[in-house]
Amino acid sequence: PLISFSILSIILILTIAPGAILNGLILATILRAETLQTPSNIFLCNLAISDLTVCLVAQPLALAWKWSERGQASYAIMCPLTLATWLISSQFSGVSLMTVTAASIDRYLALYLHLMYTSSVTSKRVAMVCAFAWFASTLNAFSSFAGLTTFNALCSVFLPLCVVTIAFTYFKIFK
């Protein structure tokens, strides 16, 4: 329907520039100020990179896909646009979800471990968690194309697990 197409287009157009600018500012601020380069802020940078890529790549692709769909473009245009939009969106949403989950665990550990936190949660370990988020999300996004339905089903279980983990850690933090 025209109304849902119009609403989606407006939302995408209105969020691309602010999302890109604000995520870019987060990255620039953390990278310029050495005092902000903490393990916790590595998660924030990872999330900003993922969200910046969504703003600069996934959202314009989604917009092009919906506009070409509305304009009844040929399958030669629609199929690659649909696949690219789905692939990139699923990859970066996976990175964002895993990063938010890891960041919530990080905040819980900061409260739970107290003085042992800085020796347990290091920049190197946080970077490894972030690298895993990118690897697992990329593998999940491409698994559908490779026919790896078992792996894809396993990743489908991962979404509720992340949501439950986030809810649990925030419950414990604010308890």
PADRENDREN-558733 format. One record per residue (C-alpha): x, y, z; residue in three letters. Coordinates in nm, 2 decimals. Layout:
residues N
(rec (X,Y,Z),ALA) ...
***
This chain:
residues 175
(rec (0.00,0.00,0.00),PRO) (rec (0.10,0.36,-0.07),LEU) (rec (0.07,0.47,0.29),ILE) (rec (0.31,0.21,0.43),SER) (rec (0.55,0.28,0.15),PHE) (rec (0.53,0.66,0.22),SER) (rec (0.58,0.62,0.59),ILE) (rec (0.87,0.38,0.55),LEU) (rec (1.03,0.62,0.30),SER) (rec (0.99,0.92,0.52),ILE) (rec (1.14,0.73,0.83),ILE) (rec (1.44,0.61,0.63),LEU) (rec (1.50,0.95,0.48),ILE) (rec (1.47,1.14,0.81),LEU) (rec (1.70,0.90,1.00),THR) (rec (1.98,0.86,0.76),ILE) (rec (2.16,1.19,0.81),ALA) (rec (2.11,1.23,1.19),PRO) (rec (2.21,0.87,1.24),GLY) (rec (2.52,0.90,1.03),ALA) (rec (2.62,1.23,1.19),ILE) (rec (2.56,1.13,1.55),LEU) (rec (2.73,0.79,1.51),ASN) (rec (3.03,0.97,1.34),GLY) (rec (3.05,1.21,1.63),LEU) (rec (3.05,0.93,1.88),ILE) (rec (3.34,0.76,1.70),LEU) (rec (3.53,1.09,1.66),ALA) (rec (3.49,1.18,2.02),THR) (rec (3.61,0.85,2.16),ILE) (rec (3.90,0.82,1.91),LEU) (rec (4.02,1.17,1.99),ARG) (rec (4.00,1.16,2.37),ALA) (rec (4.24,0.90,2.51),GLU) (rec (4.06,0.91,2.85),THR) (rec (3.74,0.78,2.67),LEU) (rec (3.92,0.48,2.52),GLN) (rec (3.80,0.23,2.78),THR) (rec (3.68,-0.13,2.73),PRO) (rec (3.32,-0.02,2.78),SER) (rec (3.36,0.24,2.51),ASN) (rec (3.50,-0.02,2.27),ILE) (rec (3.14,-0.16,2.28),PHE) (rec (3.00,0.18,2.21),LEU) (rec (3.24,0.23,1.92),CYS) (rec (3.15,-0.11,1.78),ASN) (rec (2.78,-0.02,1.80),LEU) (rec (2.85,0.32,1.64),ALA) (rec (3.04,0.16,1.35),ILE) (rec (2.75,-0.09,1.30),SER) (rec (2.49,0.18,1.31),ASP) (rec (2.69,0.41,1.09),LEU) (rec (2.71,0.14,0.83),THR) (rec (2.33,0.09,0.86),VAL) (rec (2.28,0.46,0.80),CYS) (rec (2.52,0.48,0.51),LEU) (rec (2.46,0.15,0.34),VAL) (rec (2.16,-0.05,0.46),ALA) (rec (1.90,0.23,0.48),GLN) (rec (1.98,0.37,0.13),PRO) (rec (1.97,0.02,-0.01),LEU) (rec (1.63,-0.04,0.16),ALA) (rec (1.51,0.29,0.02),LEU) (rec (1.63,0.20,-0.33),ALA) (rec (1.47,-0.15,-0.30),TRP) (rec (1.13,-0.01,-0.19),LYS) (rec (1.14,0.27,-0.46),TRP) (rec (1.23,0.02,-0.73),SER) (rec (0.96,-0.21,-0.60),GLU) (rec (0.70,0.07,-0.61),ARG) (rec (0.82,0.17,-0.96),GLY) (rec (0.78,-0.20,-1.07),GLN) (rec (1.14,-0.24,-1.17),ALA) (rec (1.26,-0.55,-1.35),SER) (rec (1.37,-0.86,-1.16),TYR) (rec (1.73,-0.79,-1.28),ALA) (rec (1.72,-0.48,-1.05),ILE) (rec (1.49,-0.61,-0.78),MET) (rec (1.66,-0.94,-0.70),CYS) (rec (2.01,-0.80,-0.63),PRO) (rec (1.86,-0.50,-0.43),LEU) (rec (1.65,-0.74,-0.22),THR) (rec (1.94,-0.97,-0.15),LEU) (rec (2.18,-0.69,-0.07),ALA) (rec (1.93,-0.52,0.16),THR) (rec (1.85,-0.84,0.34),TRP) (rec (2.21,-0.95,0.37),LEU) (rec (2.35,-0.62,0.49),ILE) (rec (2.05,-0.55,0.72),SER) (rec (2.07,-0.90,0.89),SER) (rec (2.45,-0.87,0.93),GLN) (rec (2.45,-0.53,1.09),PHE) (rec (2.14,-0.59,1.31),SER) (rec (2.32,-0.90,1.43),GLY) (rec (2.63,-0.70,1.52),VAL) (rec (2.42,-0.44,1.70),SER) (rec (2.22,-0.70,1.90),LEU) (rec (2.53,-0.89,2.00),MET) (rec (2.71,-0.56,2.09),THR) (rec (2.42,-0.44,2.31),VAL) (rec (2.41,-0.78,2.48),THR) (rec (2.78,-0.77,2.54),ALA) (rec (2.76,-0.41,2.67),ALA) (rec (2.49,-0.50,2.91),SER) (rec (2.70,-0.79,3.04),ILE) (rec (2.99,-0.55,3.07),ASP) (rec (2.78,-0.31,3.29),ARG) (rec (2.66,-0.60,3.50),TYR) (rec (3.02,-0.72,3.55),LEU) (rec (3.14,-0.37,3.64),ALA) (rec (2.89,-0.37,3.93),LEU) (rec (2.94,-0.74,4.02),TYR) (rec (3.32,-0.76,4.01),LEU) (rec (3.39,-0.42,4.16),HIS) (rec (3.77,-0.38,4.19),LEU) (rec (3.84,-0.70,3.99),MET) (rec (3.66,-0.56,3.69),TYR) (rec (3.95,-0.38,3.54),THR) (rec (4.17,-0.69,3.55),SER) (rec (3.90,-0.91,3.42),SER) (rec (3.75,-0.70,3.14),VAL) (rec (4.04,-0.58,2.93),THR) (rec (4.04,-0.39,2.60),SER) (rec (4.19,-0.70,2.43),LYS) (rec (3.90,-0.92,2.56),ARG) (rec (3.64,-0.67,2.46),VAL) (rec (3.79,-0.64,2.11),ALA) (rec (3.78,-1.02,2.08),MET) (rec (3.41,-1.02,2.17),VAL) (rec (3.34,-0.74,1.91),CYS) (rec (3.53,-0.94,1.65),ALA) (rec (3.32,-1.24,1.73),PHE) (rec (3.01,-1.04,1.69),ALA) (rec (3.12,-0.94,1.34),TRP) (rec (3.23,-1.29,1.25),PHE) (rec (2.91,-1.46,1.38),ALA) (rec (2.68,-1.20,1.22),SER) (rec (2.86,-1.23,0.88),THR) (rec (2.84,-1.61,0.90),LEU) (rec (2.47,-1.60,0.98),ASN) (rec (2.39,-1.35,0.70),ALA) (rec (2.57,-1.56,0.44),PHE) (rec (2.45,-1.90,0.58),SER) (rec (2.11,-1.87,0.41),SER) (rec (2.28,-1.83,0.07),PHE) (rec (2.50,-2.13,0.13),ALA) (rec (2.20,-2.35,0.24),GLY) (rec (2.32,-2.38,0.60),LEU) (rec (1.97,-2.41,0.74),THR) (rec (2.09,-2.58,1.06),THR) (rec (2.33,-2.29,1.14),PHE) (rec (2.06,-2.04,1.05),ASN) (rec (1.81,-2.21,1.28),ALA) (rec (2.07,-2.20,1.56),LEU) (rec (2.11,-1.83,1.51),CYS) (rec (1.73,-1.79,1.53),SER) (rec (1.76,-1.92,1.89),VAL) (rec (2.03,-1.66,1.95),PHE) (rec (1.79,-1.36,1.92),LEU) (rec (1.57,-1.46,2.22),PRO) (rec (1.88,-1.56,2.41),LEU) (rec (2.03,-1.21,2.36),CYS) (rec (1.70,-1.04,2.46),VAL) (rec (1.67,-1.26,2.78),VAL) (rec (2.04,-1.19,2.86),THR) (rec (1.99,-0.81,2.82),ILE) (rec (1.67,-0.83,3.04),ALA) (rec (1.84,-1.03,3.30),PHE) (rec (2.15,-0.81,3.33),THR) (rec (1.94,-0.49,3.35),TYR) (rec (1.71,-0.65,3.61),PHE) (rec (2.02,-0.74,3.82),LYS) (rec (2.17,-0.39,3.77),ILE) (rec (1.86,-0.20,3.87),PHE) (rec (1.75,-0.44,4.14),LYS) 
***
